[in-house]
């Protein structure tokens, strides 16, 4: 079955198993808390506080308690209009009040006596100091995501903008973290350390779901930059709702559409036709191939169907990103010389080579002794047929050196596809989110008649499929399914 069809099939089957149950609030959501008083400082109970998302015009209403306090939870990060009204008092409205991912913002109202026809409007400003909890972190907003250059479009690179966070772009040769193997678990080799904590103590939360890959402690499904609204890097004192991580916690929230239709397309290109020949490349051979195309797009807005307008009600957002790379890297190897193939190892080993069939005890005691092959040449009647045939499969050396005498090109082929879709319906706050990442990767090394596999299975196929569901009333429910293809 085609890989993309497998991904779609898994997503549809999981969607059919969806059930609606209440669960805990999501950590990527924001909340607004506050108190309502009159000009004398007396608390006001029964005040109706309306919180309206300015992008979708969806609203929730809460009422102040006997202590004059209110709490609006499970808010999508964005800009809001918040109004308070009570009989006998002039309504008051705050516009452009921005809440960020995982933020608990405070907004207090001071109401004045007056008729309902009177009103007070305030253009809200972001608070200068976060005082509602002791957590320390940095929000990376949409401006940074859209404007700062990202090699490979890996959002994790922007986490180094947070104080105390450093990025480690390194390779561990011959491991799954090398950045070269098909089964590598750190695409691009990017990891994070926060305030000196181990990078293996990090955690990634995607729309409230634990997206942490448990071997390298990066992400299972990496969303496209086009689909990320913003993310927050917590570096100290995270709340108990975040779980077990002792290092950095990256909390991501994805886009979900608004009343305005928006879209984007992009492509990033690299090609060996634009590059110089590498220093170690064999000048007598063709330039090692290198072709990289990273492309995709996004679209989001209200759902528009025949006889149905989703404005103020139903919204969607979808994005796709493709990555194709063919990368050739010159490799300096050692192959047997013509003399070695004939059994002549003269000058290869300073002390010569010895016949193992002449091994015998030393009359003088100590270690066993054996006889040296005359001239350090192994007689051809001592050759093992299979071994001789395997040796001759290697190509002849390109130089007279005994080592590092053959240059070839390792070719890595990568095909990665990422897609994400999200739909929201205002009345029941139902969300369906599908995140899919499929990667096919192969590394071929051609040495004579050998076809060698470098660090993984040729034409290796692996994929991560994440399907996120939420059915929400006052709280939310999420499930995550992952399957290795």
Secondary structure, DSSP 8 states (H G I E B T S, - for coil): --HHHHHHHHHHHHHHT---------TTSEEEEEEEEETTS-B--S-EEEEEETTT--EEEEE--TTSEEEEEEE-SEEEEEEEE-TTB-EEEEEEEEE-TT-EEE--EEE-B--TT-EEEEE----SS--S---EEEEE-HHHHHHS--TT--GGGGGGGSTTEEEEE---TTSTTSSSSTT-SSGGGEEEEETT--GGG-EEEETTEE-B-TTTSSBSS---GGGEEEEEEEEE---GGG-S-SS-EEEEEE----SS-EEEEEEEEEEGGGS---TTS-TTS----EEEEEEEEEEEEE-EETTEE-TTTEEEEEEEEEEEEEEEEEEEE----HHHHTTB-TTTSTT--B-GGG-B--TTSSS-B--B-GGGB--GGG--HHHHHHHTTS---SSS-SSS-EEEEEEEEEEEEEEEEEEEETTTTEEEEEEEEEEEEEEEEEETTEEEE-SS-TTEEEEEEEEEEEE-SSS---EEE----
